[in-house]
Amino acid sequence: MLLRPRQLLLATGAHERPVALPGWTLPGVMTTGAMQTLARAGRVSPAGTVLVAGNGPLNLQLACELVAGGVEVAAVLEAAPRPGPAAWRAALRLGPAAPDLAWDGTRYLLALRRAGVPVLWGSRVLECEGEGTLQRVRAATPQGERVFAAGALALHHGFVAETGLARALGAAQRVGPAGALETISDAEGRTDVPGVFAIGDGAAAGCAGGAGDGPHRRAGGGARP
């Protein structure tokens, strides 16, 4: 069947940014979203000890869910530096504007602290090691290089827009602030291809609350900071 729509709305969403580093193809290395799906849908963990690394609140959320499921979380490695006074002032401003998000972040950090799970700021994975499967993770921390024993690693460094369909249709693209492609569209979601619209995170991956803003996010389909 061949369909010729007068207008086409692309709302393809976003996917996790892949992270290529030494040893990343070892069994046991996966994205945070994939491990969260295992934890939620299957109530299983790929290993008894898990290391969570990357950037963003999704990692904290997963770590809390793993702990609640009885999984040992060796640590959470957060690439961002430890929040300073300016960050805490911003967090205080966030509270009234987005109380749910502010509460979630605070709750995650408190839960991990109670569980004895270290959150190491300014830290990143250097290499995944193991014989046939993941066994160790080398990481850079502010205190120097460390090696964590873990059978699984959850990696998350944000989301990128799923622009494949828009690119296949010839819609103009640009490189966004995060270094990934975004589909250029106006405030109504119109691309430069007549009759083709791109909206939401499928045009430009946004923040936790941005996807719900629909096509009337700012021009270009971009996300609010």
C-alpha positions as CSV (number, residue, x, y, z in Angstrom):
1,M,0.0,0.0,0.0
2,L,1.3,3.4,-1.0
3,L,0.2,6.4,1.1
4,R,0.7,10.0,0.0
5,P,-0.3,12.1,3.0
6,R,-0.8,15.9,2.6
7,Q,1.1,16.4,5.8
8,L,3.5,14.2,7.8
9,L,4.2,14.6,11.5
10,L,7.5,13.1,12.7
11,A,7.5,12.5,16.5
12,T,10.2,9.8,16.6
13,G,11.6,10.6,20.1
14,A,15.2,10.3,21.2
15,H,17.6,7.5,22.0
16,E,20.5,7.2,24.5
17,R,23.8,8.5,23.2
18,P,26.1,5.6,22.5
19,V,29.5,5.7,24.3
20,A,32.5,4.0,22.7
21,L,35.4,3.4,25.0
22,P,37.9,0.5,25.4
23,G,36.1,-2.7,26.3
24,W,32.6,-1.3,25.7
25,T,31.6,-4.4,23.6
26,L,32.1,-6.8,26.6
27,P,29.0,-8.6,27.7
28,G,27.6,-6.7,30.7
29,V,28.2,-3.2,29.3
30,M,24.9,-1.6,28.4
31,T,23.0,1.7,28.4
32,T,21.3,2.8,31.6
33,G,17.9,2.7,29.8
34,A,18.5,-1.0,28.8
35,M,19.4,-2.0,32.4
36,Q,16.4,-0.1,33.7
37,T,14.1,-2.0,31.3
38,L,15.6,-5.3,32.7
39,A,15.0,-4.1,36.3
40,R,11.5,-2.9,35.7
41,A,10.0,-5.3,33.2
42,G,11.9,-8.5,34.1
43,R,12.9,-7.8,37.7
44,V,16.4,-9.0,36.9
45,S,19.9,-7.6,36.9
46,P,22.7,-8.7,34.5
47,A,25.0,-9.1,37.5
48,G,25.1,-9.1,41.3
49,T,27.4,-6.0,41.4
50,V,26.7,-3.1,39.0
51,L,28.6,0.1,38.4
52,V,26.5,3.1,37.1
53,A,28.3,5.9,35.2
54,G,27.9,8.9,33.0
55,N,25.8,12.0,33.4
56,G,22.3,12.9,34.5
57,P,19.5,12.0,36.9
58,L,18.6,8.8,35.1
59,N,21.7,7.2,36.5
60,L,20.6,8.1,40.0
61,Q,17.2,6.7,39.4
62,L,18.5,3.4,38.1
63,A,20.9,3.1,41.0
64,C,18.0,3.5,43.5
65,E,15.9,1.0,41.6
66,L,18.8,-1.6,41.6
67,V,19.3,-1.1,45.4
68,A,15.6,-1.6,46.0
69,G,15.8,-4.8,44.1
70,G,18.6,-6.2,46.2
71,V,21.5,-5.5,43.7
72,E,24.8,-4.2,45.0
73,V,25.7,-0.9,43.3
74,A,29.5,-0.4,43.5
75,A,29.2,3.3,42.9
76,V,27.6,6.0,40.7
77,L,30.2,7.9,38.7
78,E,28.9,11.3,37.7
79,A,30.8,13.1,35.1
80,A,29.6,16.5,36.3
81,P,31.7,18.3,39.0
82,R,30.4,18.3,42.5
83,P,27.7,21.0,42.8
84,G,29.0,24.3,44.2
85,P,27.2,27.3,45.7
86,A,26.0,28.5,42.3
87,A,24.5,25.0,41.6
88,W,22.7,24.9,44.9
89,R,21.3,28.4,44.3
90,A,19.9,27.2,41.0
91,A,18.5,24.1,42.7
92,L,16.7,26.4,45.2
93,R,15.2,28.3,42.2
94,L,14.1,25.0,40.6
95,G,12.2,24.0,43.7
96,P,9.1,26.3,43.3
97,A,9.2,26.0,39.5
98,A,9.5,22.1,39.3
99,P,9.0,20.7,42.8
100,D,8.6,17.1,41.5
101,L,12.0,17.2,39.8
102,A,13.7,18.9,42.7
103,W,12.3,16.3,45.1
104,D,13.2,13.4,42.9
105,G,16.8,14.4,42.7
106,T,17.1,15.0,46.5
107,R,15.3,11.7,47.2
108,Y,17.7,9.7,44.9
109,L,20.8,11.2,46.6
110,L,19.4,10.6,50.1
111,A,18.4,7.0,49.2
112,L,21.9,6.2,47.8
113,R,23.5,7.7,50.9
114,R,21.4,5.6,53.2
115,A,22.3,2.5,51.2
116,G,26.0,3.3,51.4
117,V,26.4,3.8,47.6
118,P,29.1,6.3,46.9
119,V,28.3,9.0,44.3
120,L,31.6,10.2,42.9
121,W,31.4,13.5,41.2
122,G,33.7,14.5,38.4
123,S,34.4,10.9,37.5
124,R,34.3,9.0,34.3
125,V,35.0,5.5,32.9
126,L,38.3,4.9,31.2
127,E,38.2,1.3,30.3
128,C,36.1,-1.9,30.7
129,E,38.1,-5.0,31.4
130,G,37.4,-8.7,31.7
131,E,38.0,-12.2,30.2
132,G,35.0,-12.9,28.0
133,T,32.7,-10.7,30.1
134,L,32.9,-7.5,32.2
135,Q,34.8,-8.0,35.4
136,R,36.5,-4.7,36.2
137,V,36.1,-1.0,35.3
138,R,38.9,1.5,35.4
139,A,37.8,5.0,36.1
140,A,39.3,8.5,36.6
141,T,38.2,10.3,39.7
142,P,39.3,13.5,41.4
143,Q,41.3,11.4,43.8
144,G,43.0,9.5,41.0
145,E,42.5,6.4,39.0
146,R,40.4,3.6,40.6
147,V,39.4,0.1,39.6
148,F,35.9,-1.2,40.4
149,A,34.9,-4.8,40.5
150,A,31.6,-5.2,38.7
151,G,29.8,-7.7,36.5
152,A,27.8,-5.0,34.7
153,L,28.1,-1.4,33.8
154,A,25.3,1.0,33.0
155,L,26.4,3.9,30.9
156,H,24.4,7.0,30.2
157,H,25.6,10.3,28.7
158,G,22.3,11.9,27.7
159,F,19.9,11.5,24.7
160,V,20.1,12.4,21.1
161,A,17.2,13.1,18.7
162,E,16.2,10.3,16.4
163,T,16.5,12.2,13.1
164,G,16.8,9.3,10.7
165,L,13.4,9.7,9.0
166,A,13.8,13.5,8.8
167,R,17.2,13.0,7.1
168,A,15.9,10.4,4.8
169,L,13.2,12.9,3.7
170,G,15.8,15.6,3.0
171,A,14.9,17.9,6.0
172,A,17.7,20.3,6.8
173,Q,19.8,19.4,9.9
174,R,22.2,21.2,12.2
175,V,24.6,20.3,14.9
176,G,23.1,21.0,18.3
177,P,24.8,22.2,21.5
178,A,25.6,18.6,22.5
179,G,27.3,17.8,19.2
180,A,24.5,15.7,17.8
181,L,22.3,16.3,14.7
182,E,19.0,18.2,15.2
183,T,16.2,18.7,12.6
184,I,15.7,22.4,11.8
185,S,12.1,23.4,12.3
186,D,10.2,26.5,13.2
187,A,8.0,27.2,16.2
188,E,5.2,25.2,14.7
189,G,7.5,22.2,13.9
190,R,7.6,22.9,10.1
191,T,10.8,21.7,8.4
192,D,12.0,23.0,5.1
193,V,10.4,20.0,3.3
194,P,6.8,21.0,2.4
195,G,4.2,19.2,4.5
196,V,6.7,17.6,6.8
197,F,6.8,18.5,10.5
198,A,9.3,17.4,13.2
199,I,8.4,17.9,16.9
200,G,9.5,17.0,20.4
201,D,12.6,15.1,21.2
202,G,12.6,13.7,17.7
203,A,13.6,17.1,16.4
204,A,16.0,18.0,19.3
205,A,16.4,16.0,22.5
206,G,15.3,18.0,25.5
207,C,15.1,18.0,29.2
208,A,12.9,15.9,31.5
209,G,10.0,18.3,31.2
210,G,10.7,19.5,27.6
211,A,9.2,16.6,25.7
212,G,5.7,17.4,26.9
213,D,5.8,20.9,25.5
214,G,4.9,19.7,22.1
215,P,5.5,21.5,18.8
216,H,5.4,24.9,20.4
217,R,8.7,24.6,22.0
218,R,11.1,27.2,20.8
219,A,11.8,27.6,17.1
220,G,13.9,24.8,15.7
221,G,12.3,22.2,17.9
222,G,15.0,22.9,20.4
223,A,14.8,21.9,24.0
224,R,14.7,24.3,26.9
225,P,17.7,24.3,29.1
